[in-house]
Amino acid sequence: MRTDTVLKVEAFDLLTKQLGEVDAERFIAIIKNDNFDYTKWRSNIFAGMSIEEIHRQATQFEKNTTK
């Protein structure tokens, strides 16, 4: 298992690679200021979507991120 420090560094690296440094910082600020409940958010992320739509979006995401 990773230490908290290693996890934070790896997560910020991933955010920075995907969003850029400025938007990664904005994202962290938004999460901190909103008292964001990740578990609640994840339980609703696919609400109302068919399995086909989830698959289509996942496939499109993969195409866009593996260039």
N, C-alpha and C positions, 0 to 999 in steps of 0.2 A: 504494500500500500504506500502511496506517495505521502510525503509530509504536507502539511498545510501550505508551507512556503513554496514547495515545488509545484503543487497544484495551482496556486495563484500565479506563479510565473508562467507555467504552461498555458493556463487559460488566457492570460493577458496576451501572450504571444499569438495564440489562435485568433483572439478577437482583433488584434492589430493586423494580422495578415488578411483577415476577411473584411474588416471595416476601415482600416487605416487608423493611425494613432489618434486623431481628433475624435472620430466617431466612436472608437473604442472607449475613450475617456468619457464621452457623452453618455454612452450606454451604461457605464458603471455609475455615473452620477444619477441617471434616471432611476436605475434599480435601487440605489441607496435612498433616494428621496421619496420614492413611492411606497416604501415598505413592501416591496414586491414579494408575492408569495409564489415561488416557482412551482411548487407542487400543485397548487390550485390552477395556475396557468396551464401547466402541462396536461391536467385532467380535462381541460376544455379546448385544447388546441385543435383537435380534429372533430369537434362537435359538429354534427350536421353534414359531414363529408362522407361520401361513399368510399369504400375500399379502393375502387377504381380511381377516384379523384386523388386520394392520398398517394396511390402508386404513380399516377401521372405527375403530380407535383414532385415526388421524390426523384423520379427519373429525370425530370427537367432540372432539378437542383444538382443532381450528379453530373449531368452534361455541362452545366454552367461552372461547376467547381473543379472539374478534372480536365481543364484545357491545357 
